[in-house]
Amino acid sequence: MNLTLYQIWNQTGAYRWQQVGMLITLPGHFITDTSATLNTLTCGTNYTLAVTATNRGGTSTRSDTVSGSTLPCTPALDSPALLNDNVIRLQWTDGGSNTAAYHLERSLSPNDGFASLVNILPGFFDFIPGASGFSFSDNTTECGKTYYYRLHSTDTAGDSPLVTSSGVTTVCVPTAPGNLVVQTVTPRSVNLKWADNSNNETGFVIWISRTGNDWSQAATTGANVTSYTLNGFSAGEKLYFQVTAMNTGGNSDPSTSVGARTWRATFLPALRK
């Protein structure tokens, strides 16, 4: 047939076609190939393709069409974020309008050992614990370990290439403070002192109770602090105190509790001269 050109077309409308590929030969030669690889198509896109053939006599009409889809786009995975209580938050961009699901995997190594963590279907985030939009919160971690995540999108055409996150290391909760004591008491204030038994706290939480059972947060401090004065009490008030150390992994166990009673103000009669 002495063909010199094949053109591959994509139908973009009822009567609109766009060339997406071709096979062409050098002058004086003829094409014998009857297949072509299209490597400039857009990921996650449906295509309706047809072919025309050209020789010296002109160009043929288009062939019958064939339809197909490219693989879904690779999601853009952000760096994992470590939240409180060692929850790791993963967030990514959409893999394309054809995406049927996202498959998230987890490993303690960046190179191997990945195991399936969750499959997320767009539009069904509310039915998957931890999922919200194009994100997922992993609350099944253990402290003191570095986690890596791998993600791909999938649709009827297959799976997108995998994308692997950077590692994020969870934090173990601090050791409980020790040796909590009441140092000084006034009618309006109580000064506490404790031992810092941890090296990874970001601060301390001071807890107060008026019964010894029901505790509420009274104050927080920065790291490496070992004493604090609480003010604003009434004279003669019975109080109980505990202290916990905190970091992004959570709160430590509480220290032993101590009790104190603020002073009652005593007024002496004036002496007559």
C-alpha positions, 0 to 999 in steps of 0.5 A: 500500500506504500503508506508513508504516514499513520496519524492517531486521533482522539475524539474531543467532541461530536465532530472534533478530533485532535491528533495525539500521535503519528508514525512517519517514515523517511522519504523513499521508504514505506511504513510496515509497522501497524502499532504505536505507543502513545507516551504524551497522553494525560494520566487519568483521562478517557480517550476515544482513538481512531487512525488515518493512513496516508500515501501519495494518493491522499489520506484515508477516512478514519478507522473505527474508534477504540476507547480506553483510559490512561492510568490514574495520576499519581497522588501528590503526598504531603509530608506526614504530620505528627499530631498529639497522642502519636496520631500521624496525619497523611494528606494528598491531592486528588489523583484525577476524576476517574479515581475509584479508590486510594490505597494506603500502605505503611512500613517501618522501612522506606524500601520494603515491608509495606503492608496495607493500611486502608482503602479509601473511596472518594465520596465515602470518607465519612464511613472510614474512621480517620478519613476526611477529604483527601487525608487519613489519620493513622491512630494505630502507631506505637511510640518511638518508631519511625513510620513510612507511608506509600500511596497509589490511586486506582481506577478501571485502567489500573493503578497509578505509580506508587509515591512514598512519604518521608519518615515520621517518628512517634514520641513516647510519653514522658516518665511521671514526675516524682517527689511532689511536695508542698513547699510553702502555703499562704492564705491565697497560694500554694507552692509545689515542687517536684522531680523531673524524671523525663528527658523528653517532656515539652512541659508539665500539667498541674492538676487540682482537686478539692475532693482528692478524686475529681481532677481538673487542670490548674496550670501548665509549665514549660519543659524542665520546670520543677516548681510552680506557685498557684494563686487565688485560693480562699483562706482555710481551703483544703486542696489536693495536687498532682503533676503530669509531664506532657509531650506530643505523645500525650500525658505521663501517668500522674505523680503521687498526690499531695494535700495542703490547706491554705492558712486561715488569716488570724488577726490579733487584737491591738495592744493598749499602751 
